Amino acid sequence: MVVLTFDQPLEALDGVFERHELAGRAGAEFRQVGRMIAEVLDGLAKNGEEGNAAVEAKVKAEAIALCDRFPIYS
């Protein structure tokens, strides 16, 4: 299990996310990021560094798609 923490005050994110977005929607995205990290680590454990390119490419595409949903500059 991967646990991600944010140890800065919520105000540190002002201008990037609205409070209601963090409280209401970002939980699913944080879980998705955790799943992606776990998928890469599991792939490394199973395939080794040299055999994990397919897993890493898949997760990279998912990460880019997730980031595209939350542009910093619009």
MDTraj code that builds the backbone (N, CA, C; nanometers):
import mdtraj as md
import numpy as np

residues = "MET VAL VAL LEU THR PHE ASP GLN PRO LEU GLU ALA LEU ASP GLY VAL PHE GLU ARG HIS GLU LEU ALA GLY ARG ALA GLY ALA GLU PHE ARG GLN VAL GLY ARG MET ILE ALA GLU VAL LEU ASP GLY LEU ALA LYS ASN GLY GLU GLU GLY ASN ALA ALA VAL GLU ALA LYS VAL LYS ALA GLU ALA ILE ALA LEU CYS ASP ARG PHE PRO ILE TYR SER".split()
xyz = np.array([
    [0.0841, -0.1176, 0.0000],
    [0.0000, 0.0000, 0.0000],
    [0.0887, 0.1241, 0.0000],
    [0.0561, 0.2184, -0.0848],
    [0.1300, 0.3436, -0.0947],
    [0.0478, 0.4522, -0.0277],
    [0.1105, 0.5276, 0.0621],
    [0.0428, 0.6381, 0.1292],
    [0.1127, 0.7665, 0.0891],
    [0.0370, 0.8600, 0.0347],
    [0.0906, 0.9892, -0.0024],
    [0.0415, 1.0926, 0.0976],
    [0.1300, 1.1783, 0.1449],
    [0.0901, 1.2816, 0.2404],
    [0.1258, 1.4183, 0.1867],
    [0.0552, 1.5181, 0.2355],
    [0.0830, 1.6555, 0.2002],
    [0.0981, 1.7299, 0.3313],
    [0.2215, 1.7654, 0.3678],
    [0.2451, 1.8236, 0.4984],
    [0.2580, 1.9752, 0.4975],
    [0.2086, 2.0408, 0.3944],
    [0.2023, 2.1860, 0.3927],
    [0.0569, 2.2269, 0.4118],
    [0.0341, 2.3487, 0.4620],
    [-0.1054, 2.3928, 0.4781],
    [-0.1763, 2.3996, 0.3442],
    [-0.3049, 2.3812, 0.3470],
    [-0.3848, 2.3821, 0.2250],
    [-0.3688, 2.5128, 0.1489],
    [-0.3436, 2.6222, 0.2196],
    [-0.3268, 2.7518, 0.1545],
    [-0.2093, 2.7517, 0.0573],
    [-0.1150, 2.6608, 0.0739],
    [-0.0005, 2.6538, -0.0172],
    [-0.0451, 2.6223, -0.1593],
    [-0.1635, 2.5667, -0.1745],
    [-0.2139, 2.5319, -0.3074],
    [-0.3039, 2.6388, -0.3675],
    [-0.3255, 2.7512, -0.2947],
    [-0.4095, 2.8572, -0.3492],
    [-0.3569, 2.8998, -0.4854],
    [-0.4472, 2.9170, -0.5802],
    [-0.4085, 2.9554, -0.7147],
    [-0.3846, 2.8357, -0.8051],
    [-0.3650, 2.7182, -0.7484],
    [-0.3469, 2.5979, -0.8286],
    [-0.4772, 2.5186, -0.8286],
    [-0.5292, 2.4910, -0.7113],
    [-0.6575, 2.4221, -0.6974],
    [-0.7464, 2.5044, -0.6056],
    [-0.8729, 2.4984, -0.6272],
    [-0.9684, 2.5572, -0.5337],
    [-0.9901, 2.4581, -0.4206],
    [-1.0210, 2.5085, -0.3021],
    [-1.0415, 2.4195, -0.1872],
    [-1.1464, 2.3123, -0.2160],
    [-1.2585, 2.3503, -0.2753],
    [-1.3632, 2.2513, -0.3001],
    [-1.3166, 2.1437, -0.3976],
    [-1.2274, 2.1783, -0.4895],
    [-1.1749, 2.0771, -0.5817],
    [-1.0903, 1.9757, -0.5062],
    [-1.0063, 2.0235, -0.4147],
    [-0.9252, 1.9305, -0.3366],
    [-1.0130, 1.8415, -0.2509],
    [-1.1095, 1.9012, -0.1839],
    [-1.1931, 1.8237, -0.0929],
    [-1.2854, 1.7290, -0.1676],
    [-1.3380, 1.7745, -0.2818],
    [-1.4401, 1.6962, -0.3487],
    [-1.3937, 1.6036, -0.4580],
    [-1.2875, 1.6404, -0.5306],
    [-1.2523, 1.5609, -0.6475],
    [-1.1108, 1.5058, -0.6458],
    [-1.0199, 1.5731, -0.5815],
    [-0.8799, 1.5339, -0.5938],
    [-0.8494, 1.4016, -0.5250],
    [-0.9335, 1.3571, -0.4328],
    [-0.9081, 1.2293, -0.3654],
    [-0.8934, 1.1154, -0.4642],
    [-0.9775, 1.1122, -0.5636],
    [-0.9703, 1.0069, -0.6658],
    [-0.8402, 1.0173, -0.7447],
    [-0.7988, 1.1402, -0.7735],
    [-0.6750, 1.1592, -0.8489],
    [-0.5538, 1.1191, -0.7663],
    [-0.5559, 1.1501, -0.6362],
    [-0.4449, 1.1082, -0.5498],
    [-0.4372, 0.9561, -0.5430],
    [-0.5518, 0.8903, -0.5360],
    [-0.5526, 0.7430, -0.5371],
    [-0.4992, 0.6910, -0.6703],
    [-0.5345, 0.7579, -0.7800],
    [-0.4859, 0.7168, -0.9116],
    [-0.3339, 0.7305, -0.9194],
    [-0.2797, 0.8398, -0.8668],
    [-0.1342, 0.8584, -0.8659],
    [-0.0683, 0.7480, -0.7837],
    [-0.1259, 0.7168, -0.6688],
    [-0.0724, 0.6084, -0.5865],
    [-0.0738, 0.4753, -0.6589],
    [-0.1827, 0.4488, -0.7328],
    [-0.1921, 0.3246, -0.8098],
    [-0.0857, 0.3211, -0.9190],
    [-0.0622, 0.4351, -0.9837],
    [0.0393, 0.4400, -1.0895],
    [0.1789, 0.4140, -1.0324],
    [0.2082, 0.4748, -0.9176],
    [0.3381, 0.4512, -0.8535],
    [0.3533, 0.3034, -0.8199],
    [0.2492, 0.2458, -0.7612],
    [0.2544, 0.1040, -0.7239],
    [0.2709, 0.0153, -0.8464],
    [0.2051, 0.0514, -0.9566],
    [0.2155, -0.0283, -1.0791],
    [0.3587, -0.0297, -1.1328],
    [0.4237, 0.0857, -1.1312],
    [0.5632, 0.0922, -1.1776],
    [0.6542, 0.0126, -1.0842],
    [0.6357, 0.0296, -0.9534],
    [0.7193, -0.0441, -0.8578],
    [0.6978, -0.1945, -0.8678],
    [0.5717, -0.2364, -0.8828],
    [0.5436, -0.3795, -0.9007],
    [0.6080, -0.4310, -1.0286],
    [0.6009, -0.3518, -1.1362],
    [0.6625, -0.3908, -1.2620],
    [0.8131, -0.4036, -1.2497],
    [0.8757, -0.3105, -1.1777],
    [1.0197, -0.3183, -1.1561],
    [1.0564, -0.4438, -1.0785],
    [0.9771, -0.4749, -0.9761],
    [1.0043, -0.5942, -0.8954],
    [0.9889, -0.7206, -0.9795],
    [0.8907, -0.7225, -1.0682],
    [0.8633, -0.8415, -1.1489],
    [0.9553, -0.8522, -1.2705],
    [0.9767, -0.7388, -1.3396],
    [1.0450, -0.7406, -1.4689],
    [1.1899, -0.6941, -1.4647],
    [1.2293, -0.6282, -1.3574],
    [1.3620, -0.5686, -1.3523],
    [1.3640, -0.4380, -1.4296],
    [1.4702, -0.3642, -1.4124],
    [1.4801, -0.2326, -1.4746],
    [1.4767, -0.2391, -1.6267],
    [1.5394, -0.3399, -1.6827],
    [1.5494, -0.3508, -1.8282],
    [1.4195, -0.3974, -1.8937],
    [1.3340, -0.4685, -1.8209],
    [1.2134, -0.5248, -1.8809],
    [1.0857, -0.4519, -1.8447],
    [1.0970, -0.3305, -1.7933],
    [0.9788, -0.2608, -1.7436],
    [0.9323, -0.1475, -1.8345],
    [0.9873, -0.1365, -1.9528],
    [0.9571, -0.0240, -2.0418],
    [0.8092, -0.0148, -2.0775],
    [0.7432, -0.1268, -2.1009],
    [0.6017, -0.1235, -2.1388],
    [0.5156, -0.0703, -2.0249],
    [0.5444, -0.1147, -1.9033],
    [0.4691, -0.0671, -1.7863],
    [0.4923, 0.0826, -1.7689],
    [0.6174, 0.1247, -1.7795],
    [0.6503, 0.2658, -1.7617],
    [0.5864, 0.3522, -1.8698],
    [0.5826, 0.3053, -1.9924],
    [0.5195, 0.3811, -2.1007],
    [0.3694, 0.3948, -2.0774],
    [0.3063, 0.2886, -2.0324],
    [0.1626, 0.2921, -2.0035],
    [0.1328, 0.3913, -1.8928],
    [0.2092, 0.3862, -1.7852],
    [0.1872, 0.4760, -1.6721],
    [0.2198, 0.6204, -1.7111],
    [0.3210, 0.6404, -1.7921],
    [0.3548, 0.7748, -1.8385],
    [0.2377, 0.8357, -1.9152],
    [0.1762, 0.7577, -2.0031],
    [0.0611, 0.8067, -2.0795],
    [-0.0549, 0.8411, -1.9864],
    [-0.0769, 0.7586, -1.8846],
    [-0.1827, 0.7862, -1.7867],
    [-0.1520, 0.9137, -1.7082],
    [-0.0264, 0.9330, -1.6707],
    [0.0128, 1.0527, -1.5948],
    [-0.0054, 1.1787, -1.6788],
    [0.0307, 1.1719, -1.8056],
    [0.0129, 1.2872, -1.8943],
    [-0.1351, 1.3197, -1.9096],
    [-0.2177, 1.2174, -1.9266],
    [-0.3618, 1.2396, -1.9391],
    [-0.4189, 1.3021, -1.8117],
    [-0.3720, 1.2570, -1.6967],
    [-0.4184, 1.3134, -1.5699],
    [-0.3757, 1.4591, -1.5581],
    [-0.2513, 1.4894, -1.5902],
    [-0.2025, 1.6272, -1.5828],
    [-0.2768, 1.7182, -1.6797],
    [-0.3137, 1.6657, -1.7948],
    [-0.3888, 1.7453, -1.8927],
    [-0.5252, 1.7887, -1.8391],
    [-0.5787, 1.7138, -1.7442],
    [-0.7085, 1.7493, -1.6847],
    [-0.6970, 1.8667, -1.5882],
    [-0.5765, 1.8979, -1.5423],
    [-0.5555, 2.0034, -1.4434],
    [-0.4442, 2.0976, -1.4891],
    [-0.4669, 2.1728, -1.5974],
    [-0.3612, 2.2613, -1.6462],
    [-0.3312, 2.3715, -1.5447],
    [-0.2037, 2.3986, -1.5256],
    [-0.1654, 2.5059, -1.4334],
    [-0.1880, 2.6412, -1.4996],
    [-0.1549, 2.6501, -1.6268],
    [-0.1740, 2.7747, -1.7015],
    [-0.2809, 2.7505, -1.8067],
    [-0.3813, 2.8372, -1.8091],
    [-0.4837, 2.8214, -1.9125],
    [-0.4900, 2.9419, -2.0021],
])
top = md.Topology()
chain = top.add_chain()
for i, resn in enumerate(residues, 1):
    res = top.add_residue(resn, chain, resSeq=i)
    for name in ("N", "CA", "C"):
        top.add_atom(name, md.element.get_by_symbol(name[0]), res)
traj = md.Trajectory(xyz[None], top)
